[in-house]
């Protein structure tokens, strides 16, 4: 029996990672597919836990070999999901969660039409900027790049079957859990 694939997208600072973390705790059959990236690890991140951190050369080698179900260049770094990682879990009957950007979500949906796409939205651009600033992980230039990109990303929210506005974390989480458990 094949598992179900859930794709969660949304702009940086919308709360995707926090929601996904709590969703995984609430849904024991749901498995996070660990993406690959060429960006540097943030404080506290470990290779193989949050991401597989690859050099640009290694990422491009895997990309050329067709290893990625999806990949994108986002904020100057490559991100991608290895097809073998996702297929292995699905073939074991496990449900899989992908936390990826809208570009990757569109690529995956094209290859796996049965995937459920969920887009997480911030209540407003001002709240998004405030969240990015308060998490203290990026400098002001990076924050402004992310804010500038957010509106363009949010223009793709309608491509997902479901949109969740993360203005109340607990309410957004309950909605997300309900979608995954149905």
Legacy VTK file of the C-alpha trace (Angstrom):
# vtk DataFile Version 3.0
C-alpha trace
ASCII
DATASET POLYDATA
POINTS 182 float
0.000 0.000 0.000
1.290 3.420 -0.918
1.449 6.316 1.506
0.087 9.813 0.928
2.206 12.806 -0.025
1.573 16.210 1.569
3.314 19.339 0.306
3.463 22.407 2.534
4.587 25.678 0.955
4.550 29.356 1.806
6.897 32.302 2.129
9.749 32.367 4.606
8.400 33.567 7.949
4.836 32.301 7.407
5.340 29.650 10.080
5.807 26.568 7.892
8.633 25.044 9.929
6.923 25.573 13.289
3.641 24.152 11.990
5.365 21.196 10.338
7.258 20.402 13.537
4.047 20.251 15.584
2.226 18.402 12.788
4.877 15.673 12.818
4.457 15.292 16.594
0.667 14.942 16.179
0.802 12.496 13.252
3.152 9.555 13.981
2.698 7.986 10.514
3.811 11.213 8.839
7.480 11.327 7.843
9.387 14.456 6.894
11.392 14.129 3.723
14.725 15.822 4.377
15.548 18.219 1.543
19.000 19.013 0.202
20.381 22.556 0.163
23.550 24.442 -0.674
22.932 27.129 1.961
25.023 27.158 5.115
23.545 25.566 8.243
21.876 27.966 10.660
22.820 27.761 14.347
21.674 24.432 15.800
20.995 22.758 12.448
22.581 19.379 11.742
23.287 17.696 8.428
20.698 14.983 7.797
18.250 16.341 10.380
17.000 19.695 9.033
18.652 19.368 5.603
21.273 17.440 3.716
23.841 20.245 3.313
25.600 19.839 -0.045
28.249 21.786 -1.890
27.103 23.485 -5.080
29.176 20.998 -7.110
27.577 17.971 -5.384
24.071 19.403 -5.754
24.612 20.087 -9.453
26.048 16.577 -9.944
22.919 15.009 -8.395
20.679 17.389 -10.360
22.335 16.404 -13.641
21.910 12.724 -12.733
18.135 13.285 -12.372
18.128 12.480 -8.653
15.710 15.259 -7.665
11.931 15.053 -7.650
12.063 18.839 -7.493
14.692 21.501 -7.152
14.875 25.281 -7.194
17.256 28.166 -6.778
15.813 30.224 -3.892
17.435 33.300 -2.344
20.721 32.383 -4.038
20.835 28.765 -2.804
19.773 25.459 -4.318
17.090 23.393 -2.584
15.871 19.991 -3.724
14.096 16.779 -2.759
15.618 13.473 -3.783
13.079 11.282 -5.545
14.502 8.093 -4.028
13.951 9.405 -0.478
10.261 10.144 -1.109
9.520 6.989 -3.111
11.142 4.764 -0.480
8.845 6.101 2.258
5.700 6.056 0.083
6.384 2.477 -1.037
6.595 1.439 2.636
3.046 2.785 3.080
4.241 5.797 5.047
2.788 9.249 4.590
5.363 11.856 3.549
5.571 15.565 4.287
7.492 17.907 2.000
8.160 21.415 3.288
9.193 23.159 0.078
8.716 26.405 -1.832
5.935 26.950 -4.385
8.235 26.216 -7.341
9.118 22.806 -5.951
5.494 22.142 -5.036
4.468 22.746 -8.659
7.189 20.371 -9.927
6.163 17.615 -7.495
2.442 18.034 -8.250
3.202 17.598 -11.943
5.027 14.315 -11.267
2.759 13.095 -8.440
-0.738 14.511 -9.114
-2.236 12.728 -6.072
-0.139 14.902 -3.737
-2.064 17.232 -1.431
-0.795 20.825 -1.616
-1.209 23.153 1.380
-0.055 26.780 1.339
0.698 28.610 4.603
0.121 32.375 4.517
1.103 35.064 7.026
-1.677 37.418 8.164
0.107 40.317 6.399
3.442 41.419 4.929
4.087 43.545 8.045
3.629 40.517 10.321
5.890 38.510 8.027
8.669 41.132 8.264
8.280 41.233 12.056
8.547 37.415 12.319
11.650 37.310 10.133
13.277 40.062 12.173
12.459 38.513 15.559
13.767 35.057 14.731
17.230 36.627 14.462
18.618 34.210 11.877
19.203 36.561 8.954
20.682 40.015 8.507
18.525 42.945 7.393
19.487 42.590 3.712
18.378 38.937 3.653
15.175 39.815 5.496
14.319 42.464 2.917
15.036 39.988 0.095
12.665 37.501 1.719
9.961 40.132 2.246
10.283 41.283 -1.370
9.965 37.692 -2.579
7.048 36.906 -0.255
4.386 38.750 -2.243
5.379 36.988 -5.453
5.324 33.649 -3.600
1.899 34.382 -2.100
0.552 35.000 -5.611
0.881 31.212 -6.060
-1.189 30.269 -2.991
-4.213 29.520 -5.194
-2.289 26.672 -6.879
-2.583 24.634 -3.670
-5.794 22.790 -2.814
-5.766 24.381 0.656
-4.615 27.728 2.067
-4.138 28.321 5.789
-3.604 31.827 7.186
-1.294 31.473 10.169
-2.661 34.310 12.293
-3.463 32.000 15.230
-0.895 29.199 15.508
-3.099 26.710 17.394
-6.007 27.219 15.006
-3.713 26.856 11.971
-2.223 23.670 13.447
-5.656 22.141 14.101
-6.656 22.859 10.512
-3.440 21.314 9.219
-3.819 18.180 11.377
-7.394 17.738 10.156
-6.277 17.942 6.516
-3.546 15.342 7.018
-5.688 12.911 9.028
-8.591 12.833 6.541
LINES 1 183
182 0 1 2 3 4 5 6 7 8 9 10 11 12 13 14 15 16 17 18 19 20 21 22 23 24 25 26 27 28 29 30 31 32 33 34 35 36 37 38 39 40 41 42 43 44 45 46 47 48 49 50 51 52 53 54 55 56 57 58 59 60 61 62 63 64 65 66 67 68 69 70 71 72 73 74 75 76 77 78 79 80 81 82 83 84 85 86 87 88 89 90 91 92 93 94 95 96 97 98 99 100 101 102 103 104 105 106 107 108 109 110 111 112 113 114 115 116 117 118 119 120 121 122 123 124 125 126 127 128 129 130 131 132 133 134 135 136 137 138 139 140 141 142 143 144 145 146 147 148 149 150 151 152 153 154 155 156 157 158 159 160 161 162 163 164 165 166 167 168 169 170 171 172 173 174 175 176 177 178 179 180 181
